[in-house]
Each structure stands twice: as structure tokens, then as C-alpha cells.
Amino acid sequence: MAGKIGESEQSAKYVGKAVNRVDGHSKVTGAATYAAEHKIDDLVYAALIQSTIAKGTITKMDTSEAERLPGVKVIITPFNAPRLSSKSTPSGRSLLLLQDKQVQHDRQNIGLVIADTWESASHAASLVKVSYKQTEPQVEIEKHATYEKLKSTTSEIGKQISAAGHKRGDFSQAFASGAHKVDQIYSTPMESHNPMEPFAVIASWEGEHLTLYDTTQAVFATRKTVAEHFDIPESHVRIISPFVGGGFGSKLSTWSHVILAAMAARKVNLPVKLVLSRAQMYGPVGFRPKTIQRILLAADKNGKLTAIRHDNINETSHFEDYVEASTHTTSRMYACPNLITSQNQVALDIGTPTWMRAPGEAPGSFALESAMDELAYELGLDPIELRVRNYPEKDPESGLPWSSNSLRECYKVGAEKFGWHKRNPEPKSMRAGKDLLGWGMAAATYPTYRMAANAQVTILPSGEALVQAGSQDIGTGTYTIMSQVAADTLGLPIEKIKFELGDSTLPRTPLSGGSMTAASVGSAVQLACQTALNSLIKTAIADQVSPLYQAKAESIVARDEGLYLSSDSKKGERLTDIIKRNKLKQVVGKAESKPGNEDEKYSMHSYGAIFAEVKIDSDLVRPKLTRMVGAYGAGKILNLKTARNQMFGGMTFGIGMALMEHTLIDPKLGRIMNADLAEYHLPVNLDVPNLDVIFIDEHDPHINPLGAKGIGEISITGVAAAIANAVYHATGKRIRDLPITIDKIM
Ligand code: MOS
């Protein structure tokens, strides 16, 4: 049988190693083409016009001055926009597409100028005078979800528990009789994604066929949504997205500007390029919504949890319900017989929120893991000890066994590496010179998802292999990991693998979200390679001239660019010899790989433990993260280099969440006040200390053929709580509202 990566680790030359990015050279030299960089003939440029109010009606758009600018071709507004009359409701997000004159949020796309240069288009867009009939916007979730309201919501939870909630045992009784309790409200702010590459698209029509060069985490979903908006068959739409400069969830959806660019291209009958400015991305392309979460915990005198309740309310828009599933993880993180969770939304005059790295888990773990720290102090127990005492031996929600679960190893190994045993638990007891020193920790978990995926492998007479899967590389290293999987499975050097992705004409794969690309697409690539090899093996064993003539297929392995008997490493021949002798033009392997019923037999998740050290400057009370250790059980780590890199990214994302990121809205005007990277603070190098990432050696035979669990989102989960817990340890101040800024500590 062809190489099986999950099983014969020792034979893997690339998988599991710190292999350099195969696309690294093209990225650093600028050869990699991002959405706005594709060279297209006869290109014209679009610039968006966005609303400067958050709520109201557009009464007039005076385009006369803009139209007089040289180079301006057309200005599309709600007053002249082509009507989109889809037969059915298009899939994907609910989009505002100039079909009416209503303004529902700040920076809503309300028009676009098409001109022969980007400069003319942008200048003209700035000259369009918009008149509104304004209404007072509602943008404060606190007005609708006060502590009192949360309390009354939760007491009536039996009645209004949503589909998104969980319930087991008898919470009320268990909580009432608890020996030690926590009952607190935690909140997390609106956050904006800010990928390095802004949203950008080039739309080009040829008759009824549309090609979009887009920056997307989902080429196939984009194709579907776009086709539905224009009432054309999916086969008439092609999405090309070979490189994506980050998305973090924002690029999982097709937003209005993509449809508007295609609308504009049809109108001018030329290819149109539309790039959003940084400021234009605060509103119409999603954000992480503000959450308000109430957590109630009760434990017996031994620190065993007896009751958990977690109620989440998040903001959403008036035109789409977005659920931030903050309570999901809570139902299975700890063994506890009595539990209730609920999720509710408050509609405001804002754009629609969307998934941002570990949607649900990131804000949810801040609340739950902060509350666990509070309970540990309440009990006088070490926070790790509390968590170990409540470790669930099986999934407390489904009752299923874990496919694998290294959470206890994560606590142990992480604590050792961090030096946790030297911690004096007393708040304000540890110092570094004049500064207060704080050590905190938190646990993390993220589900392992996998969806059906396809791949195709073509082994060429040259001995090289072309491997193809629609998919996306959102900066995570998909090109590299898939090349490793293909090289090991085919027994070829990685230099002889050419991997293609980011094109909806390639084999169908899922979106790059939910940390599932490695497991889904990797399994398909492996299977396609095995399929191609099996066809070559068949040829060889039927070929009288082959040294493998009449050998058993199961006894043949692929290695060193050839097929050899596993029992006799000299007996066999090179792939190219089999291909040439049999006059094959190429050998193709196609495969679809999909999950079976393993999720009915096992509960499948990644785990982690995060340890953070903060110093609180004695003069300025400024919290500074000085050290962080994360220990993770995430299945097979396919590439140590790109994996560590991705963990660093996620942990850094968590630092931003804990200490700085906050999209601020003017409560009166409803406008975003910090729509740029000068005012929207993200961690820079000085904010990010040495990050230590440890992967537990984990073998999960149940989860998928590669044994990989995915790492994109567990990397941020728990980080904000670990830092908040460290701040409490340093200062004795419990900050339950992110981000943790100086004013809140003072
Ligand atoms: Mo992730 S928020 O599923 O890109």
C-alpha cells in the first residue's frame, strides 16, 4: 500500500518536520499575486462611496461635480443601480446592494464610482454630495442588555432557551446549594479583523460568464453566492484566489463590495478593480461583536463543580442575526452534572458581525476561564488543581469518549515550562524590581472539524506531480502542508510536487475556516495520491518486465521516487520507468475524502493550557505582557515551523484582545471613531514578548487519516483570560471587561 502518513511516522520525510514554506520565496520577492495584483487588460477602477451616518434615508446624491472629473465613466447609486432580482434568496450574508435608499449602519456602501484610474475614481467618490434624512441610531448594547436584564433573562431561561443553548441536570437547585460560588458579568468589545491584505476584487465578464479575482477564505461559497445574486449558473462563475493576506474569518463571507464590483463591471462592460481602504473595512465586511456574558459557578467544598450557567448576549445588525456562540465550549470544558447555557442577540444600527478567529470560543473562554480563576480564589485552590479536579473523563454533554484528550498533559508540561510552582498565589505578592508581577493561566479547547474535500494528482512522465485542490491558503501554510503530504505519500522529493489551489475550477473543497483545512484537504490529497499510486502499482504488477511483476499490491511501498517491496528495499523500480515503459502520458488520481461516522463514536477536540506573565509598571500602571507559554494537544502537527508560526499569530491575536483591540462607536452618531491602524491598536513587536509553544505528542487514530486536529483557532482561545488572570494576580483587580487598559486597573 502506498505511504500512510498517520501510521508510519518514521517513513515520513516531510510531514511533521519543520519544512520551509514552499511559497516563501514568491511571497518575499513579490511574485505572489494577491487579488488586486492580477494583470488584466483594459482594467478600470472602482471606488466606494460609504454612508457618513449610521441610520436614516438617502434623499439625494449629487454626482454632478464628480461626473465632470476626467476619466470618470459611471457613478452607481441607489438612484440608478441595476436591479438585482434573484429568483430565490441568495446564500451567504444578507447584503445591502444599493437596492433601496435606507442607511442601516455607519460606512454602509451606498455607491461606487468607476473611472479609468484609481485616483480619479477615489477623488470623484469624495466629490459626491449625499443628503440624508437622519434618525437617531441605537448602537449601545448596554441599553438593551443591562445586568438586570441579563439576570431576568437567565431566570426565565427555561422558557427561552434557544437552539444554541445547552441544558442538563438541575442548575437552579445545584446552584442554590453550592458551597462556593461565582456570579459575574464579563464583556468583550467589538473588534475589527484588520488582515494585512485589504478586501480587494477584480470582476471581469465575458458574456454571461464572470471571473472574480478575489481575496477569500471560500472560493466555492463565493461562487455560489455570486451566481445566485446574478441568477446565473454556478458554472458561469469562476473565483480565483491563489494568495490571501490574512482573513481571520472576515473573508469567509462574500460581502456587498464583491457583488457591487461585478455589477459595475457589467455596467461598463470592462473589468473592474475595487480595493477597500483600511477605513472602509470598519463596517461592511464584519467584525467581532461585543458580548455581555453572565457566568454562575458553584462548587462543593472539595472544588468539584456542581453547577454552571453561562448566558451570552451579542450585538447584531437589524438585517441579519449573527450568533456569537460564546457558550458552546462551556458545556464540555468541565465535568459538571448541572448546566444551562443560552445565547441571545440584540439588534443595533451597526453592520452585521461575523466570525473572527475562534468565534464563540475566544470571547467565551475569556468569561469562563476568568470565572474559574475567581472560583479558585474563592476556594483557596490552585487554578490548575481546580481544573484538574474537574477534568471530564468523557464528553459531559454527549457522553461520548474523547478521540484523544491531552488537557492534563498540557497543564503539566505548560506549568513546568513556565515555572508555575514558584508562584505565590497571593495577589500583589510578587514583584520584578519596582513593578508588580502577575502570573495567570487558562485552559482552552476548540472542536476538530472536517468536511468532505476533493483533490486530484497527476504524476507526469518527468517524475513530477501536479496536485490540485480548490481550497485557499490564508497565510497558514496550505501550499506547504499539502506539498508535504503529497511528497510523503508519493515518495517524491518535495521539489517535485507542484501544488495548485485557490481556484473554483479545481476539485471542490470546503472553506478555510473552523481550523479544518489541514484535516479536510490533507486527507483528500493523501487519498488522491494513494489512488494515483494504486493505478501505477496495478500497471507494474501486470508488467512482465517489471521487478514487481506479480507482487502483491499490499507489499509495495512508494519511496525514493519509485515503488519497492516493503520486504526487499532493492526490489522495485522508479515511477518514471513504469510510466515510460508503459507509454503512459500521465497517471491521474482523483479522490473525495469525507468524514465517516466517527463523530457519533467520539468527541473530537484540541486542548491547550496558556500561562501568562504580566508586569504592571509601578508609575504608569501600564500592563505589559512579558512571557507566555502555551502547551497544546492538537493531534499530529504536520509542519512544526508553520504550526509554531500560526500559534504565535493566534497568541498575538489574544494579546491584542486582552490589552488593546477595541472598535469604538460614538454613542450619539453611531459612527466608528477609530477606523484606522493608528487608533485601532494592534500588538506590535514591542508588545509581543517571547512566546513559547509546546505541542504534546498526540496520536489520534480516530479523528481523520492524517491525525491532525487543526490549530488556527485554539491558538487565540484562552489567551485573554490567562492575561486577565495574571493582571488580577499582579494587582488584586479583577478586570471583567476587555480590553484591559490602564484606566481600568487604576
Ligand atoms: Mo475562522 S473565524 O473559522 O477563519
Boltz pocket constraint, residues with backbone or C-beta under 6 A from the ligand:
constraints:
  - pocket:
      binder: B
      contacts: [[A, 217], [A, 247], [A, 248], [A, 249], [A, 250], [A, 252], [A, 355], [A, 356], [A, 357], [A, 358], [A, 359], [A, 512], [A, 513], [A, 514], [A, 515], [A, 713]]
      max_distance: 6.0
